[in-house]
Amino acid sequence: MPGVPLRVVSYNIHGLRDDRRALTGLIRELAPDVLVVQEAPRRFRWREKCAALAGQCGMVVAEGGLPSLGNLVLVSLRVNVHRTWCLRYPLTPGRHMRGAVFVEGSILGSGRFTVTGSHLATDPAERPAQAERWKSEISEISGQVIVAADFNEGPGGGAWRTVADGFVGNDRDILTYPSALPSRRLDGIFVSPDVEIESYEIIDSEKARRASDHLPVVTDLRLPSV
């Protein structure tokens, strides 16, 4: 089959407050090339905590943690990391400060691609501006783009639509939250039209329900060959 395979997982890990062994075991089973994390360590000893999480998952830290305010990208050794950066959204007084993480990488046989992740506000008054700021940054990227997030709203929301505009995702009603009894779709992955989506699923298992309050989103992609 033409193209270069890439497995991407997006996962809100609930600040590592649930069953850590279930979480890391599930991630190892899923074996992503790229793991986009929301609610990663961002405070005291955050570097050590992010590195420990990566090691327990059999991956390495590409970027994130405190600089991106809890967004984190881990990669497997298949991925070469070329450039990374972080974005912080304007702070609304009294609210939780948020941001986004960006990683430009490649794997053998592919051109460069950029993965970006974010966790938008719970406050519907804040989300639109955050989505617009994030989308503005994404629009400056050339080449293949992979976008992953906990939107804190479903596909009908304005922030979701802003970020998803011009990208390809999955239109099925796939519920991701809360993991114990999913009733809402808050999490999603989108790709630029030059990236092929081979499969897109939510992992709803006993282990996943113990690991976090969100279910992970898993997508198998094919990048254009070079």
C-alpha positions in Angstrom: 0.0 0.0 0.0 1.5 3.4 -0.9 2.3 5.9 1.7 4.0 5.7 5.1 2.0 4.5 8.1 1.8 6.6 11.3 -0.3 5.8 14.3 -1.5 8.8 16.4 -3.2 8.7 19.8 -4.9 11.6 21.5 -5.5 11.1 25.2 -6.6 13.3 28.1 -4.9 11.5 31.0 -6.8 13.3 33.8 -3.6 14.7 35.4 -2.4 11.1 36.1 -5.0 10.9 38.9 -6.4 7.5 37.9 -4.8 4.0 37.5 -1.3 4.8 36.3 -0.5 1.1 35.5 -3.6 0.8 33.4 -2.8 4.0 31.6 0.7 3.2 30.7 -0.1 -0.4 29.9 -2.9 0.6 27.5 -0.6 3.1 25.8 2.1 0.4 25.3 -0.6 -1.9 23.9 -1.7 0.8 21.4 1.9 1.4 20.4 1.5 4.9 19.0 4.1 6.6 16.9 2.8 9.9 18.3 0.9 10.4 21.5 -0.7 13.7 22.0 -1.5 14.2 25.7 -3.8 16.6 27.5 -3.6 17.2 31.3 0.1 16.2 31.4 2.4 17.3 34.2 2.8 21.1 34.2 3.8 22.1 37.7 6.4 21.1 40.3 9.1 18.7 38.8 7.1 18.6 35.5 10.2 17.7 33.4 10.9 14.7 35.6 7.2 13.6 35.6 6.8 14.0 31.8 10.0 12.0 31.2 8.9 9.3 33.7 5.5 9.0 31.9 7.3 8.7 28.5 9.6 6.0 29.8 6.8 4.0 31.3 5.0 4.2 27.9 8.1 3.2 25.9 8.4 6.6 24.3 10.3 9.8 24.5 9.3 13.4 25.2 9.2 15.6 22.1 7.8 18.8 23.5 5.3 20.1 26.1 4.6 20.2 29.8 4.8 23.6 31.5 5.6 25.6 28.3 2.4 24.5 26.7 0.4 24.4 29.9 -0.2 20.7 30.2 -0.2 19.7 26.6 2.5 17.1 25.7 3.7 15.2 22.7 5.5 11.9 23.1 7.0 10.0 20.2 8.3 6.5 19.4 11.9 6.1 18.1 10.4 5.9 14.6 9.9 9.6 14.7 12.7 12.1 14.0 11.9 15.4 15.7 13.1 18.5 13.7 11.5 21.5 15.4 9.2 22.1 18.4 7.4 25.1 19.8 4.6 26.0 22.2 1.8 28.6 22.2 0.0 30.2 25.2 -3.5 31.6 24.9 -4.3 35.0 26.6 -5.2 34.5 30.2 -8.7 35.4 31.3 -8.4 36.6 35.0 -9.6 33.9 37.3 -9.5 31.2 34.7 -7.2 28.3 33.9 -4.3 29.3 31.6 -4.1 27.1 28.5 -2.0 26.6 25.4 -0.9 24.3 22.6 2.1 22.3 21.6 3.7 21.8 18.2 6.1 19.1 16.9 7.5 19.0 13.4 8.8 15.5 12.6 9.4 12.8 10.0 9.8 9.1 9.7 11.7 7.1 7.2 10.2 7.5 3.8 8.0 10.4 4.6 8.3 14.1 4.3 7.9 16.4 7.3 4.7 16.6 9.2 3.5 18.7 12.1 1.5 17.4 15.0 -0.2 19.9 17.3 -2.3 19.4 20.4 -4.4 21.5 22.7 -7.0 21.4 25.5 -9.5 24.2 25.1 -11.3 25.9 28.0 -14.3 24.5 29.9 -15.8 28.0 29.7 -17.8 28.4 26.4 -17.0 32.2 26.5 -13.3 31.5 26.3 -13.2 28.7 23.8 -13.9 30.6 20.6 -10.9 33.0 21.0 -8.6 30.1 22.0 -9.7 28.1 18.9 -9.2 31.1 16.6 -5.7 31.8 18.1 -4.7 28.1 17.7 -6.2 27.9 14.2 -4.2 31.0 13.2 -1.0 29.4 14.3 -1.9 26.1 12.5 -2.6 28.1 9.3 1.0 29.2 9.1 2.2 25.6 8.9 3.2 24.1 5.5 3.0 20.4 4.7 1.1 17.7 6.4 -0.7 18.6 9.6 -2.2 16.5 12.4 -4.4 18.2 15.0 -5.5 16.5 18.2 -7.4 18.0 21.1 -9.8 17.8 24.0 -12.2 20.5 22.8 -14.4 20.5 25.9 -17.3 20.6 23.4 -18.7 18.4 20.7 -18.7 18.7 16.9 -21.6 21.2 16.9 -19.6 23.7 18.9 -18.1 26.8 17.3 -14.6 26.1 18.6 -14.6 22.6 17.2 -15.8 23.8 13.8 -13.2 26.6 13.7 -10.3 24.1 14.3 -11.7 21.4 12.0 -12.4 23.7 9.1 -10.4 22.6 6.1 -9.3 19.3 7.8 -10.5 15.7 7.6 -11.7 13.8 10.6 -14.4 11.4 11.5 -18.1 12.4 11.4 -19.5 9.4 13.3 -20.9 10.1 16.8 -18.0 8.6 18.8 -18.4 9.3 22.5 -15.2 9.8 24.6 -16.3 11.2 27.9 -16.8 10.3 30.7 -15.0 7.0 30.3 -17.2 5.2 32.9 -20.3 5.8 30.8 -19.6 7.9 27.7 -22.2 10.4 26.8 -20.3 13.2 25.1 -17.7 13.5 22.3 -15.1 16.0 23.5 -11.9 14.6 21.9 -10.9 14.4 18.2 -8.1 14.1 15.7 -8.0 15.9 12.3 -5.6 15.8 9.5 -4.9 17.9 6.4 -6.4 16.6 3.2 -3.0 15.2 2.0 -3.0 12.7 4.8 -5.0 9.5 4.5 -7.0 8.2 7.4 -7.0 4.3 7.4 -8.8 3.8 10.7 -10.3 6.0 13.5 -11.6 4.5 16.7 -12.2 5.1 20.4 -10.8 2.5 22.8 -13.6 1.7 25.2 -12.3 -1.1 27.4 -12.2 -2.0 31.1 -8.5 -0.9 31.2 -9.3 2.4 29.5 -12.1 3.1 32.0 -9.6 2.6 34.8 -6.9 4.7 33.2 -8.6 8.1 32.8 -11.9 9.9 32.8 -11.5 10.2 29.0 -11.3 7.4 26.4 -8.3 7.6 24.0 -8.7 8.4 20.3 -6.6 6.2 18.0 -6.1 6.8 14.3 -3.9 5.0 11.7 -2.7 7.4 9.0 -0.8 7.2 5.8 1.6 10.0 5.0 2.7 10.8 1.5 5.9 9.0 0.5 8.9 11.0 -0.7 
